[in-house]
């Protein structure tokens, strides 16, 4: 397992890559949620698209903003994962 870093300890390039990976996870989960008629798909897709488009800006902006976006993404992914008794698989 790779060493874990805090967001504020990452270089800008690492933060951008992390945010892009998080966006991909959100969008894959949105696709799964939509397929399963889970209304959460829209929120997952909206945040995934935002991260995909704005990863570089978020990575170089105020660190608190980046942390807030990451917290929102993790919250949505967890909500989707546990929304049906943990039957979803996050990608």
N, C-alpha and C positions, 0 to 999 in steps of 0.2 A: 504494500500500500504506500502511495506517495505521501510525503510529509504534507500535512495540512497547514495552510496559511490563513491568517486573517485577511479579510479584504483590504484593510488599510496597510498590510505588510506586502501586498502584491505590487509588482510593477504595473504601469498603465497597460502594457501589452498583456500581462497575465489577467488583469481585471477584464479587459475587453474579451479575451478568449473565454473566461469564466462566464461572463454575461451572455455571450453568444451560445455557449453550451446550455446554459439555463434556459435561454429562449427556445432552443431546439426541444428541450424536455417539455416545456410548457406547450409548444405547438403539437408535439406528438400526443401528449395527454389530452389536449383539446380535440384532436382528431378522434381519439378513442372515446372521449366523453360524448362527442356528437354522435358517433356510431351507436353508443349505448343510450341515446336520448337523455343524457344527463345535462340539465340546464347550466351546469358550471362550465360547459365547453366555451361559452362566449367570453367569460372572464379569463379563462386560460388563454384563449386565442388573442384577446385584446392585449394582455400583458406580454405574451410571447412576441407578438408583432411589434409592440413598442420597444421591447428589449432588442429585437433583431435590428430595428431601424436606428435606435439611439444608443447602442452599446458603447460606442466610443465617447459620445457626449457624457453619458452617465459615468463612465469610468474615469473621466477627467474632471468631472464636476465635484461639487461638495461631497466629501466622503459620507456624510450623514444621509444624503439623498440616495447614494448607491446602496448603502446598508438598508434603507427603507424599502427600496425596490426589491432587493434580494429577500428581505423578510416577507414582503407581500407575495413574492413568487413561491417561496417555501410554504407559506400558509396555504396558498391555493393548491399547490401540489399535494400537500398533506390532506387538505379537505377533500380533494378528489380521491385520493388513495383510500381514505377511511370513510367516505360517504356511503358506500354500500357494503359496510362490514369488511373493508380491506380487500375487496375483490378486484380492484383495478391494479394494473401494473404501470408504474411510471417509467417512462423511457428517457 
